[in-house]
Amino acid sequence: MSVVAESVPHPSTTLTGLEPSCRFCSDVLRRTFVDLGASPLCESFLSERERRGPESHYPLHVYVCDTCFLVQLEEFVSPEQIFSDYAYFSSYSESWLDHSQRYVADMIERLRLDETSLVVELASNDGYLLQYFVAESIPCLGVEPAINVARVAIEKDVPTVVDFFGSLLAERLVASGKQADLIVANNVLAQVPDLNDFVRGIRVLLAPGGTVTAEFPHLMRLVEGNQYDTIYHEHFSYFGFGTIERIFAEHGLCVFDVDELPTHGGSLRIYARHDAETWRPVRSAVMELHETERRAGLRDPGRYVEFGRQVEASKRALLHFLIEAAEANQSVVGYGAPGKGNTLLNYCGIGPDLLTYTVDRNPHKHGCFLPGSRIPVHPPERIAQTKPDFILILPWNLRDEIVSQLAYTQEWGARLVVPIPRVEVIA
């Protein structure tokens, strides 16, 4: 079954003044977190014809709000431009599928979900997660704005609304008789320019007694792990736990539990409910994480300033490695074509002279060129054909999975390299 809704224009929060304002609390943004220069959209892969023409570049200047500590970019490109046709398909990562399948099993048991329940996932992509609820005969609905990606989910029998989520869509769904016992929001909060409307919509759609879970990369891990490549235009915001709790509370939702996860370099999964449902108490993990963030300096504006210096040192180290390899006539290629890789390559000024090509398992990217750097993307089999000396793993968060996939390259002595948090030759 499929459900297709007409697209509703997403509320715009485009900031064009000299002093941008916080997308949550509206205070003026004056403090720089990091400035990564200008870069094209990280998923805007180029065809052979397009690579001969110009590209649009947009600032990657990241601010931190001195009031609520929300780390954020200005909105230079609308969500419609970014997500209406999208190159990212979640199902190409085996480890992410495993993570999703475990989550589904855990939620079914923990929340006692059955055929009378309704699960709604916001930004449901290609049905990577909801397919497991479908397999258990638990009613579900995906909301996904990218029609090319949503089409794949529909082919998997995952009911999908092709639209951007917000309070208007939530009200329409409720008016049609739908309220969610579980709302899933995995790695979508960062991609929402109008945070207040999005979280307001979650409250509207959540059934009495229902639960919201949201996963997102943890700002504390981004800072500690020097994960500057996870910053790109598709991600408007970067969250510490204290900030996300404050955003949910502003819209009548209480974060009552939290898990720390290894995914995406270190993520959080929060659990939220309606404020009034005090019969579900706030668990000790909430206060413990508040204290962890305080000790890590996430309430200290000076800690955010230090991050920019870390990033500059990392850039110099990666360029030093690549230049040394080139001067020694050693070949270096990439593995993966993730958005984070494009931030890294463009910020460091790396092109085909230092990274000959990259490969990716996603056939939608084959024959294309990376935005900005113009590095060609090939199928993974290209590595066996050219036998490079070094392979730079761009999706370093999938390090273990990729090291296993590349075990065969030991036949000719290839060495694998990760760039984050520092340049490391691992095999």
Helices and strands as residue ranges (DSSP letters): E 31-39, G 50-52, E 58-64, E 71-73, H 79-83, G 90-92, H 94-111, E 119-122, H 130-135, E 140-143, H 147-155, E 160-161, H 167-175, E 180-186, G 189-191, H 195-205, E 206-217, H 219-224, G 228-230, E 237-238, H 241-250, E 253-261, G 263-265, E 267-274, H 284-295, H 301-327, E 332-335, H 339-348, E 358-359, G 363-365, E 377-378, H 381-386, E 390-393, G 396-398, H 399-405, G 407-412, E 415-418, E 424-425
